[in-house]
């Protein structure tokens, strides 16, 4: 908005000077591709027969010696890209075939550790797609499907083919001719492969490819047929997701509920489908989502699902009743949820016992009670300097609720409303611990948790977590400024005096109090 074309070119030129060789090559390639597709009529310079022959000769020589300089391979692949963008598919096909096949198979070593993208400046995945499209364009229509299938295999080590039809259309510089005749032939090939590979519930390449072509040929109705016939979780999810993408929330609700019934023997899938049903109901304006939220939690009890279900309680009494009901159904290994539910019922002693019994290592485990209950106690006991925010930090510094959002439904679209831990505690009437005996029990559990954490990270020499262990010690002192707790912290520090890095962390955090 602020610059004309010449000014923008000047800025881009300055930026390009700051890039290393590989990044520079990637940016140049991206600009060329965009320019050729921009509608201006510009195309790269022509690639003649001499260029093609030179690229083929180079590839043959590199195969004989077994290696090549990545920069030299980049130069030849750019010739293939240029030919492709000029719609000279025959030349592009010959160049890519000569280079991509041996490079992808390891017959030409480029010095990479694993994938060739590590060393090439040209986008190998884009070149692989262009090779497949060139195969499509140059193949006889009657053999087009089988030729494309063989071409994908030839360059599978250079590119990713998750949804071939969509990816081919994206890479092409013009509409794919004869697509209506190609699709049934392609579907027949993929269906045979999917039937041969379907021995268990795992989602394989052929299954993804089949959904890709079915979606293109029959749309949502076709995906529904596949899902209902296989009853596989991934097929069901693709059907439900397609309805969500279309914004058809009423149909999405019915599909998610149907999918949940199909996978009753697979709890991890059923919980996700019931989450989807709740999301669809939410987007339809349904006020009470409790039936779906409760079923989702019971199918797969996780902390986010528990928070959603509990957050729908309409009163303090109903909140405590739900907590009691959840406690009876909660799996034994879900220690974090158990402890939280005890707290909601005002049972500080039981929550403290779970915290004290938890191991010193494994705080990043999703069911370890420490990352949640320790800071909850810190807040409820009124620690000096406590922010009043009950949600906890994991050892790596990430907030538990932020971590939950990474796996929540809907990446960029609508999400299920997930109440914060603080709000749930407040609605349950848990705002502090006034009973003297309960306060001492909670503080004792915090001290035990801190001792175990210190012992665990020092025994395993996990220096990156010394700061976390030290913060637990400092938090105990902040919760109780008594002489006894001060002596406890000093004794603990003296016990680990042979770990100067840990002692420095403790001193730093104690000094900040």
Secondary structure by P-SEA (a helix, b strand, c coil): ccccaaaaaaaaaaaaaaccaaaaaaaaaaaaaaaaacccccccccccaaaaaaaaaaaaaaaaaccccaaaaaaaaaaaaaaaaacaaaaaaaaaaacaaaaaaccccccccccccccccccaaaaaaaaaaaaaaaccccaaaaaaaaaaaacccccccccaaaaaaaaccccccaaaaaaaaaaaaaaaaaaaacccccccaaaaaaaaaaaacccaaaaaaaaaacccaaaaaaaaaaaaaacaaaaaaaaaaaaaaaccccaaaaaaaaaaaaaaaaaaccccaaaaaaaaaaacccaaaaaaaaaacccaaaaaaaaaaaaaaccccaaaaaaaaaaaacaaaaaaaaaaacccccccccccccccaaaaaaaaaccccccccccccccccccaaaaaaaacccccccccccccaaaaaaaacccccccaaaaaaaaaaaaaaaaaaaaaaaaaccccaaaaaaaaaaaaaaacccaaaaaaaaaaaaaacccaaaaaaaaaaaaac
